[in-house]
Every structure is written in C-alpha cells, then in structure tokens.
Amino acid sequence: MTEYERWETRYATPDYAFGKEPNYFLRSCKSLLPPAGRALAVADGEGRNGVWLAEQGLDVVSIDFSPSAQRKAKALAAERHVKVAFELVDVHNWNYPEADFDVVVETVPQVRRSPDYSGLHAKAAGIPHGGPKQIENLYTRAILERAFFEFRVLSIVEEECEIHEGTSHGGMSAVINLTATKP
C-alpha cells in the first residue's frame, strides 16, 4: 500500500481520525500567534489545525494530498463558520513561498519544513503509538537543531505524554515540539 493509499484509507471513514480539536501543542502556542496575518497549515489532513488557526483570526491556507481529508476539512470549516483556503497538494512537492506566511504549522512527523513543529520523538519507537514505527521517520533534538539552524529557536521540548486526538492518535507518546521564528 502506498503512503497516499494509507492516508486516503484512514481518512475515508466518517469519523475524524485525529478528532476536530487542534493538536495539543499547537493549542499551547496560542499566546505566540499574531492577532492577524497569514498562516500555513502543512499536511493539515482533516483540517483541525487550520480551522483552529482561522478561529484565532488568521487567514489560513491548508494543504494536504488526501481528497477524503480535505472534504472533511471543508465540512469542519463550514461547521465552525470560518474561511480556510484549501489546496490539494503533496507537501513534499509544493512550491513553498519564501515570505508569504506569518505562521507555519506542521504536526505531522514525516515533513521537516515548518517553524512550529510537533512530531514523534525517536524514543517513540519503543512506545506503542499511532505514528510512524520506522526509526528513520522519527525525530531527535539534533535533527531539529540541524534542520532549523537558521531559525531563532524559542524552545524544543521533549516529553512523554498521554495524547487523545481522535481514533487514530491515542495513548502514551514520546513527542518533540519545536517553536522557532525565522530571522
């Protein structure tokens, strides 16, 4: 099964695989958000993070490659009465604009492009969780420090915590969270 087929299958169910509420780390960063501006939600799936950012007053572009996920994301935006621009694209092949966004959020562990990042820590390989099982798809502080060396890192937090986000992400997880600003 391809990565596309795996995600499309996960999102094809009627429920929201990761729930309708934003990622716990993103919610904890609320005080860092500007009162207005443009936000990019990378690999936003069913839209829970992009919709939440729009609820905070930001002009949001939500990108993902799953048509099933984006149908749900559009429904969630309508349910919450917010406007979000959705683009059906592969996040690995999208032409990222250099300076178009005030906030970039990504909470999927496979892509390393954003200044706000929440991913599974390499320690998660030994903990049953809903994320990737391959060590090469997990992160360490050193990987993030190398990937974001040009950024002003505000914090890197490594923690083990219980996460309850929909039917696809629940239980004990080892996570690493990065918050940084572009110089």
RAQUI-V883012 format. One record per residue. RES is the residue in one letter. PHI is phi as a letter, one per 20 degrees, with the letter a starting at -180 (* if undefined). Layout:
res:RES phi:PHI
res:RES phi:PHI
This chain:
res:M phi:*
res:T phi:f
res:E phi:f
res:Y phi:f
res:E phi:f
res:R phi:f
res:W phi:f
res:E phi:f
res:T phi:f
res:R phi:f
res:Y phi:e
res:A phi:f
res:T phi:f
res:P phi:f
res:D phi:f
res:Y phi:e
res:A phi:g
res:F phi:d
res:G phi:n
res:K phi:d
res:E phi:e
res:P phi:f
res:N phi:g
res:Y phi:g
res:F phi:f
res:L phi:g
res:R phi:g
res:S phi:f
res:C phi:e
res:K phi:g
res:S phi:f
res:L phi:e
res:L phi:f
res:P phi:f
res:P phi:f
res:A phi:b
res:G phi:p
res:R phi:d
res:A phi:c
res:L phi:d
res:A phi:d
res:V phi:e
res:A phi:l
res:D phi:e
res:G phi:l
res:E phi:e
res:G phi:n
res:R phi:g
res:N phi:f
res:G phi:f
res:V phi:f
res:W phi:f
res:L phi:f
res:A phi:f
res:E phi:f
res:Q phi:e
res:G phi:n
res:L phi:e
res:D phi:e
res:V phi:d
res:V phi:d
res:S phi:d
res:I phi:d
res:D phi:a
res:F phi:d
res:S phi:d
res:P phi:g
res:S phi:f
res:A phi:f
res:Q phi:f
res:R phi:f
res:K phi:f
res:A phi:f
res:K phi:f
res:A phi:f
res:L phi:f
res:A phi:f
res:A phi:f
res:E phi:f
res:R phi:e
res:H phi:m
res:V phi:c
res:K phi:d
res:V phi:c
res:A phi:e
res:F phi:d
res:E phi:c
res:L phi:e
res:V phi:b
res:D phi:e
res:V phi:f
res:H phi:f
res:N phi:c
res:W phi:e
res:N phi:e
res:Y phi:f
res:P phi:f
res:E phi:f
res:A phi:c
res:D phi:e
res:F phi:c
res:D phi:e
res:V phi:c
res:V phi:c
res:V phi:c
res:E phi:b
res:T phi:c
res:V phi:d
res:P phi:f
res:Q phi:e
res:V phi:d
res:R phi:c
res:R phi:d
res:S phi:d
res:P phi:e
res:D phi:d
res:Y phi:c
res:S phi:c
res:G phi:b
res:L phi:e
res:H phi:f
res:A phi:g
res:K phi:f
res:A phi:f
res:A phi:g
res:G phi:d
res:I phi:d
res:P phi:f
res:H phi:b
res:G phi:e
res:G phi:e
res:P phi:f
res:K phi:e
res:Q phi:e
res:I phi:g
res:E phi:f
res:N phi:e
res:L phi:d
res:Y phi:c
res:T phi:c
res:R phi:g
res:A phi:f
res:I phi:f
res:L phi:f
res:E phi:f
res:R phi:f
res:A phi:f
res:F phi:d
res:F phi:f
res:E phi:e
res:F phi:e
res:R phi:e
res:V phi:f
res:L phi:e
res:S phi:a
res:I phi:c
res:V phi:d
res:E phi:d
res:E phi:b
res:E phi:d
res:C phi:b
res:E phi:e
res:I phi:d
res:H phi:c
res:E phi:c
res:G phi:m
res:T phi:e
res:S phi:e
res:H phi:b
res:G phi:b
res:G phi:o
res:M phi:f
res:S phi:c
res:A phi:d
res:V phi:c
res:I phi:c
res:N phi:d
res:L phi:d
res:T phi:c
res:A phi:b
res:T phi:c
res:K phi:e
res:P phi:f
